[in-house]
């Protein structure tokens, strides 16, 4: 989509994980409407189509990817390396579009019930852009995963000196009826913040003001060490653990303890897998 005036190049991606459908529904809604940007060039990417094509509602988590997690591949050493997979082939094809973008929005959903949240990255420019969006309410500043680089952290998006900026937004739980609506509202908030549009189309109104945003700064991403990982309770997203040193999980012989008082648990994994992130630990900060 090309606007009538010069402006930024913006990329919006959905289906990095083939079972996270809300972003694809939102992009389809945008394509089915009469929407065009006021300025710049808008690129819409349905990323892992191969995984999505295998989607089976009876086994929805099996279509997350074909060979490997597509959101852990976005580093030059992997993209330029000899390794082969369905996800790498697709990531390599998308790479020129990603590198051309001034702004990137990557739409996701979560396995457990959780409020919508922006994952703004580790740098101030991400938090500032999330504040400019004003939606969703929760902004999580984190560095990503040890298991690999996310799309939102690729290249210049993760350079604090670059003007390029990327947001990853978790739009709610997989298959929740509200998640596509959150995705389309997030798209509009993002395009307004980019300066690509002056106002939202009448058929896609902005949500009412949700109040002051809440910022969470992540200090630890707990990576699973063993095949015997188990949480100590039924944790949900954004639970606050009052006391430092509280055990929240057992990982083989290793106890996972909260590192400080009022520790916030962000996105505990539904199905913990060795080498993956079990949960992010952080705290609310004033902005």
N, C-alpha and C positions, 0 to 999 in steps of 0.2 A: 504494500500500500504506500502511495506517495502523495504527500501533501502539496498544496498549491504554492508554498513558499519554502525557501531553504530552512533547514533545521537539522536536528540530530538524527543519527541512525539508531533505531531502537529495536532490540530483539526480545521477543517474548517466547519462552519455551515451555512446553508442557510434555508430559509423558516421558520424562527422563527415566521414570520407573513406570513400567507398563500397566501396573494395577492402580495408579494414582490418576483417576479419571477426571477430576474436577477441572483441572486446567484445560484439558482437551474440550470439555463441554463449553467452557468459557470462550475458548478460541473459536469454536464452531459457531457460537452465538454471535461473536464479532464478525466473522466471515459472512454469516447469513443476514446480517443487518446492512444498512446503507452507510455504515461508518467509514469515514476516511479521516486521516489526521489533518490538522490545519497546516502543519509544516513538517518537513523532514521525511524520512523513510522508515516505515514500520515493517518488520519481518516477523512472521509468526511461524514457529517451528514445532512440529509434532515429532519429538525426538526419537524415542525408542518404539517405532511402529512395529518392528518385528516382535517385540515382547507383547505389545498390546494386542496384536493379531492372535495371540495364543490365549487371550483372556477367557476364563471359564468361571462363571459366577459360583459354581460349586467348589472351586479351588482358587479363590481370587489371588492368593499370595504367590502362587506358582508362576504368575506372569509378571513378576517384578522385573525380571531380566531374563535373557536367553542364556548367556554364558557367565556374565559378571555384572556387578553394579556399575552402571554407566556414570554414576555421580562420584566415582573415585578415580577417574582416568584422566583428569584435565591438567596434566603436567607435561611439558615438552619431552621429558625422557621417556614417558609412556607413549605419547602420541607419535613421536618420531622413532620409537624403538621397533624391534622385530616381532613383538608379540602380536598375535592375531585372535580376534573374537568378534562376534556379531556386534557387540557394543562398541568396540574400538573402530570397526569399519564405519559405523554410523558417526561416531564422534569425529573421526578424521574428515568425513564428508561435511560435517557441520562446522568444523573449525574455521574456515574462511569467513563464514557469517558471524561467528562469535568474535573473531578478531576485528571485523569491520564495525562492530557495534560500539557506540558511545555509551549506551545504557543497556543493561540486560535485566530482565525479570524472569526468574525461574519459578514455576508454579508447582507446588507439591501438596501432599496431605499426609496425615499421621496415622499410625496403626492404632493408637489408643485415643480415647476422647481427649481433646485439648483445644483450648481457645486458639483462634488464628494468631499467627505471630510472624514478624519479619525477622529473618536471620541476616543481620546487617554486616557481618564480617568483623574483623578485628580492629579496623581503623576508624578514625573520627569521621572521615568522609561518608562512610556508610551510615553511621548514626545520624549525621546531619541530614542525609537524604531521606532516611526513614522519618525523621522529624518533619521534613518538608512534605512528605506524603500524608502524614497524620493518620494513617490507617494501615494495618490494624493497630489495636491498642498496645499489644506487647511487642517490644523490640528486644531481640536477643543478640548481643554482641559476642561472637565466638570466632575461634580460629579454624574450625573445621575438624577433620578426622585424621587420625594417624594412618588409617587404612588407605588414604589416597585423597587427591585434591578434587574438590567439588567444582562444578561449572561456575558457580558464582565467585570462586577464588582464582579463576584462570587468568594468567598473564597480568595485564595492566589493571584489571579489576582489583587485584590484590596489592597494587602498588600505591602506597599512601600519597605519593607525589603526583600521580596521574589523575586527570579530571574524569577518566572513565569510572563508571560506578555500576555495581550489580547488586541486586536484592534477590534473596531466596525467601519465598513466602510459603509457610505451611497454612493451608486454607481451612483446616479442621480435619476431622477424621475421614479416612477412606469411606466412600460410598454414603456419607451423610448427605441428606437432601439439601442442606444449607451450604455445603462446600462449593458448589459451582457458583452460587450467588456471591459468596465471599471472593471467589477468584475473579469474577467480572468486575466487582467493585474495586478490588486491588489493582486490576489493570487500569481502571480509570484514574485512580489516585496516583498511580505510577506515571501515566502519560501526562497528567496535569503537572506533576512535579518535574518531569523532563522538559516541560515547555512545548510539548508536541501538540497539545490541544489547549484551547482557552476555556472550555467548559465541557462537561459530560453531555452526551446526547440525551435527548428527552426520554428515549426508550431505555436508557441505562442510567437512571438517576443515582447520584451518590447517596450512600447511607447517611443517616443523621449523625451528627457529632457524637462520638463515643466517649468523650471526656478526655482527660489528660493521658497521654501515653505513659506506659511504664517500661523502664529500661532495666534489663538484666545483663550484667557483665559476667561472662563465663570464665571461670578460673581453671577448671579441670574438665577434661573429657575422659570418662572412665572407659578404658579399652579392656575388653574381656580377654583374660589370659588363658583360660582353661575351658574344657568342655563341661565343667561342673559349676557353672555360674547360676546363682539364684538370688533374687531380691529377698529382703527380709520381710517384706510386706507387700500389699497391693497398692503400690504407689501410682499416683496420677500426676499429670503435668502441673508444674508450678506449686507443688507442695513445699512448704517451708519446714525444715527440720530445726527446731530451736537450739539444740545444744551441739557444739563441736564434739567430735569423737563418737557420734552415734553411728552404730552399724546400720548400713542400708542394704548390704549384700554380702554374700559369701562367694568367692571366686576360687574354687579349689581349696587350698589351705590359707588363702589370703582373705583377710577381712577388709571390706570396703567401708571406710569411715568418712563421715562428713568432716571437712577440713576447718570449718569455722562455724560460729553461731549463726542462726537464721540462714542456713544454707538452702537454696532453692533447687529443686530437682526439675530438670527440663528434659522432656521427651524420653522417659524410660522405655527401653526397648520391649516390644511385645514378645519377640522370640529371640532371646540373646544368642549370639553366634560368636564363637572364638575369633578374635581379631577385629571384631566390630565394636562400635561404640555402644555401651550399655546405657549410659545416662550422662548428661552434662550437669555440672555443679556450678552454681553461680550465686549471685546476690543482687538484690534490687539496689540500684544506685540512683542518686538524684541527678537530674539533667536540667 
